[in-house]
Amino acid sequence: MSAGRLRALPDSLDIRVGALVEPLANGVHAVALGLAGFRASSAAVIGAGTIGLVTLQSALLNAIPSVAVIEPQEARRDRAR
């Protein structure tokens, strides 16, 4: 990534919160692309890591009534419930 694309975090932002900005942006952007101005009645999220979980939350916050998460690891699956 070129240095011109980087943005400094404000000093007032906790570094742990700052670390979540990029995964959150990915999840929100993925749902926005999937909806593309339309309503959806269902969605699937592949993976329940950090990006998958924020994608799940974004889908639910965008009023998608049925969101399935596909995850082979039991512990991650449990976090998505």
Secondary structure, DSSP 4 states (H G I P E B T S, - for coil): --GGG--PPPTTS-HHHHTTHHHHHHHHHHHHHHHTTS--SEEEEE--SHHHHHHHHHHHHTT-SEEEEE-SSHHHHHHH-
